């Protein structure tokens, strides 16, 4: 817990990230010595949470997280308590904080092409606006704008207009 608090205070977080995290860690956390005890405290299905923790621990031991593509350098088994849970839902009594998508699209920053999970370009799919190259793709929560920032590109006739009639996106 101390390391997490230290990261909130002195890490590379912006206030909109660190303030809610600090409040929830200091005043809204549930703590338990074991995963089984934590499940009881938060009212979740024990089999589901234990299966998730077991799958994550197996990925950490193998050094590869295929489910979420977490960096091997950041994979650490959840082997010893205490274990903590914080409520980041809109129903939180302490701090209604709807969860958000972090990271968004994987983008080739030389062309704005959206990359598949294998790292290959997806044909005719490009990122735009905040999910594209630069600040937004590296230091911003680009998942906030996924709905309005991607479009498939095709040849004439795909959209009912010729390529001369199409206008490029404006910032």
Secondary structure as GFF3:
##gff-version 3
##sequence-region A 1 171
A	DSSP	alpha_helix	2	10	.	.	.	ID=ss1
A	DSSP	alpha_helix	15	27	.	.	.	ID=ss2
A	DSSP	beta_strand	29	32	.	.	.	ID=ss3
A	DSSP	alpha_helix	35	42	.	.	.	ID=ss4
A	DSSP	alpha_helix	46	62	.	.	.	ID=ss5
A	DSSP	three_ten_helix	72	74	.	.	.	ID=ss6
A	DSSP	beta_strand	83	86	.	.	.	ID=ss7
A	DSSP	beta_strand	113	115	.	.	.	ID=ss8
A	DSSP	beta_strand	121	127	.	.	.	ID=ss9
A	DSSP	three_ten_helix	129	131	.	.	.	ID=ss10
A	DSSP	alpha_helix	135	139	.	.	.	ID=ss11
A	DSSP	three_ten_helix	142	148	.	.	.	ID=ss12
A	DSSP	beta_strand	150	152	.	.	.	ID=ss13
###
